Amino acid sequence: MKPGRKKQNPYLIAGMAMTGSAAGLGLLGAFWTPFGTTAMSAAERFQAPSLRHLFGTDNFGRDLFSRVMQGMGTTICISLLVVLFSAFFGILLGALTGYFGGVFDEAVMRVIDAVNGFPSILLALVMISLLGNGRQNLILSLGIVFTPSYVRIVRSEYVKLRDADYIMRARLMGVGKLRILFVHILPNVLPVLGVSLVIGLNNAILAESGMSYLGIGVQPPDASLGNMLSDAQGFLQSAPWYALIPGLAIVWIVLGFSLFGEGLRRLGE
């Protein structure tokens, strides 16, 4: 390799291409689809993929390409909101516990240990059963379940940096604690969080798909990749494309974010 020439990062390139295409289709599906996502046609039930219906049709004659577009957007949007929710509270609690320590730190970490003592999906199922079905409750439940992982990461970084020389100088200069927390320390923590956020997004996509598959996430007639898979499970032999298409869409998104995360990790090496 010639001096000064940057090493190529195929993981990052492939991940950006795959996630970009999925996000682009999902965003487009929020404004336009070839057919109405809830438009039914008895005459077009279980049509195989064709030029008219690129991904075929389902048991109600609905266009699967249109529903996958909407489903991708729904799944990615919910997953992003889950990660934003959990990252916000994870950063806030991790910063406070890592910087100040003491009784507050002990209390928060004991609660997190208790939450981590339950399987995450089981805990989310219990919370949704108490709160009820729906997108808002799904986001809230998964957000709470994913928050502890960010608290631990952020807390460990704040513990390392709270006594760094530049922080000691800031204290001597009379800089306020909030400014130290979120202006001086946080920017040095965010790069460490980058890969964790992408992994969290991956986990949120799988969790949202699983919840919708079980019927406690996105509710029909709205399309989600998970509830499309659930609807298709009774037609695996007669219409295999019905389950194959949304399943491949989930794999495409998850693989894309996995490659993107790996690319970010290698970029930081």
C-alpha positions in Angstrom: 0.0 0.0 0.0 1.4 3.4 -1.0 2.2 5.9 1.8 -0.6 8.2 2.6 -3.2 6.0 0.9 -6.1 5.2 3.1 -7.0 1.6 3.7 -10.3 0.7 2.2 -13.1 -0.3 4.6 -15.4 -2.7 2.6 -17.5 -3.4 5.8 -18.4 0.3 6.1 -19.1 0.7 2.4 -21.3 -2.4 2.2 -23.1 -1.6 5.5 -23.8 2.0 4.3 -25.1 0.7 1.0 -27.4 -1.9 2.6 -28.7 0.3 5.4 -29.1 3.3 3.1 -31.1 1.3 0.6 -33.4 -0.1 3.4 -33.8 3.3 5.0 -34.4 4.9 1.5 -37.2 2.4 0.7 -38.7 2.8 4.1 -38.7 6.6 3.8 -40.2 6.5 0.3 -42.9 4.1 1.6 -44.0 6.7 4.1 -45.0 9.0 1.2 -45.6 6.7 -1.8 -46.1 3.1 -2.6 -47.0 1.4 -5.9 -50.3 0.1 -4.4 -52.2 1.0 -1.3 -50.8 -1.0 1.6 -54.2 -1.9 2.8 -55.9 -2.2 -0.6 -57.3 -5.7 -0.9 -58.2 -7.6 -4.1 -59.9 -11.1 -4.0 -58.9 -11.6 -7.7 -55.2 -11.1 -7.0 -54.8 -13.3 -3.9 -51.5 -15.2 -3.7 -50.0 -14.0 -7.0 -46.4 -14.9 -7.4 -43.8 -12.2 -8.0 -44.3 -10.5 -11.4 -43.7 -7.2 -13.2 -47.0 -6.0 -11.8 -46.4 -7.2 -8.2 -42.6 -7.3 -7.8 -42.8 -9.3 -4.5 -46.2 -11.0 -5.2 -49.3 -10.6 -3.2 -50.6 -11.9 0.1 -53.7 -13.8 1.2 -55.8 -10.6 0.9 -54.4 -9.6 -2.5 -52.3 -6.8 -1.0 -49.1 -5.9 -2.8 -46.2 -7.2 -0.8 -43.6 -4.8 -2.3 -45.7 -1.9 -1.0 -46.2 -3.5 2.4 -42.4 -4.3 2.7 -41.7 -0.6 1.9 -44.0 0.5 4.7 -42.8 -2.3 7.0 -39.1 -1.4 6.6 -40.0 2.2 7.4 -42.0 1.2 10.5 -39.4 -1.2 11.8 -36.4 1.2 11.3 -38.4 4.1 12.7 -39.5 2.3 15.9 -36.0 0.9 16.4 -34.4 4.4 16.0 -36.8 5.8 18.6 -36.0 2.9 21.0 -32.3 3.5 20.6 -32.7 7.3 21.1 -34.8 6.8 24.2 -32.4 4.2 25.8 -29.3 6.2 24.8 -30.6 9.5 26.2 -31.4 8.0 29.6 -28.4 5.7 29.5 -26.1 8.7 28.9 -27.8 10.8 31.6 -27.8 8.1 34.3 -24.3 6.9 33.3 -22.9 10.4 33.4 -24.4 11.2 36.8 -23.4 7.8 38.4 -20.0 7.7 36.9 -19.0 11.3 37.8 -20.6 11.7 41.3 -20.5 8.0 42.5 -21.7 7.5 46.1 -25.1 6.4 47.3 -26.8 7.5 44.0 -24.4 5.4 42.0 -25.0 2.3 44.2 -28.8 2.7 44.1 -28.9 3.0 40.3 -26.5 0.1 39.7 -28.5 -2.2 42.0 -31.6 -1.4 40.0 -29.8 -2.1 36.7 -28.5 -5.3 38.1 -32.0 -6.3 39.0 -33.2 -5.4 35.5 -30.4 -7.4 33.9 -31.4 -10.4 36.0 -34.3 -10.9 33.7 -34.1 -12.0 30.0 -34.6 -8.7 28.1 -37.3 -10.0 25.8 -39.2 -11.6 28.7 -39.1 -8.3 30.6 -40.3 -6.4 27.5 -43.2 -8.9 27.2 -44.2 -8.4 30.8 -44.1 -4.6 30.4 -46.2 -4.7 27.2 -48.7 -7.0 28.8 -49.1 -4.5 31.6 -49.1 -1.3 29.4 -51.0 -2.8 26.5 -50.3 -3.2 22.8 -49.3 -0.3 20.5 -46.3 1.4 19.1 -45.8 3.9 22.0 -45.8 1.1 24.6 -43.5 -1.0 22.5 -41.0 1.9 22.2 -41.3 2.6 25.9 -40.9 -1.1 26.9 -37.9 -1.8 24.7 -36.3 1.5 25.5 -36.4 0.7 29.2 -35.0 -2.8 28.6 -32.1 -1.4 26.5 -31.2 1.5 28.8 -29.0 -0.4 31.3 -26.4 -1.4 28.7 -25.8 2.2 27.8 -25.7 3.2 31.5 -22.9 0.7 32.1 -20.8 1.9 29.1 -21.2 5.6 29.8 -20.6 5.1 33.5 -17.3 3.2 33.0 -16.0 6.0 30.7 -17.0 8.8 33.1 -15.2 6.9 36.0 -12.0 6.8 33.8 -12.2 10.5 32.8 -13.6 12.3 35.9 -10.1 12.6 37.4 -8.2 13.4 34.1 -5.9 16.3 34.1 -8.1 18.5 31.8 -11.1 17.9 34.1 -9.0 18.8 37.2 -8.0 22.0 35.5 -11.6 22.8 34.5 -12.6 22.4 38.2 -9.9 24.7 39.3 -11.0 27.3 36.8 -14.5 27.2 38.4 -16.3 25.4 35.5 -19.8 24.2 36.5 -20.5 20.6 37.0 -23.1 20.3 34.2 -20.7 21.9 31.8 -18.0 19.5 32.8 -20.4 16.5 32.4 -21.8 17.3 29.0 -19.3 19.7 27.4 -15.9 18.5 28.6 -16.4 14.7 29.2 -19.3 13.7 26.9 -17.6 14.4 23.6 -14.9 12.0 24.6 -17.4 9.3 25.5 -19.5 9.5 22.3 -16.9 7.7 20.0 -16.9 4.8 22.4 -20.7 4.7 22.1 -20.8 4.7 18.3 -20.5 1.0 17.7 -22.7 0.2 20.7 -25.5 2.4 19.3 -25.3 0.5 16.0 -25.4 -2.8 17.8 -28.3 -1.5 19.8 -30.2 -0.6 16.7 -29.6 -4.1 15.4 -31.0 -5.6 18.6 -34.0 -3.2 18.5 -34.8 -4.2 15.0 -34.8 -7.9 16.0 -36.8 -7.2 19.1 -39.4 -5.1 17.3 -39.8 -7.8 14.6 -40.1 -10.5 17.3 -42.7 -8.5 19.2 -44.8 -7.7 16.1 -44.5 -11.4 15.1 -46.0 -12.4 18.4 -48.9 -9.9 17.9 -47.9 -7.4 20.6 -46.1 -4.8 18.5 -47.4 -3.0 15.4 -51.0 -4.0 14.9 -52.8 -4.8 11.6 -53.6 -3.3 9.2 -50.4 -1.4 9.6 -47.5 -3.2 8.0 -44.4 -4.4 10.0 -41.9 -7.0 8.8 -42.7 -9.0 12.0 -46.4 -9.1 11.6 -46.1 -9.9 7.9 -44.0 -12.9 8.9 -46.7 -13.9 11.4 -49.4 -13.6 8.8 -47.4 -15.7 6.3 -46.6 -18.7 8.5 -49.8 -20.5 7.5 -49.0 -20.3 3.8 -45.4 -21.5 3.6 -46.1 -24.2 1.1 -48.8 -22.6 -1.0 -47.1 -19.1 -1.2 -43.5 -19.3 0.0 -42.7 -15.8 -1.2 -45.2 -14.4 1.3 -42.8 -15.3 4.2 -39.5 -15.3 2.3 -39.8 -11.6 1.3 -40.3 -10.0 4.7 -37.8 -12.5 6.2 -35.1 -11.5 3.7 -35.9 -7.8 4.4 -35.2 -8.3 8.1 -31.9 -10.2 7.2 -30.9 -7.4 4.8 -31.4 -4.7 7.5 -29.8 -6.6 10.3 -26.8 -7.6 8.1 -26.5 -4.1 6.9 -26.3 -2.6 10.4 -23.9 -5.4 11.5 -21.5 -4.6 8.6 -21.9 -0.9 9.3 -21.0 -1.4 13.0 -18.0 -3.6 12.1 -16.9 -0.9 9.7 -17.1 1.8 12.4 -15.1 -0.4 14.7 -12.3 -0.9 12.1 -12.4 2.8 11.3 -11.5 3.5 14.9 -8.6 1.1 15.0 
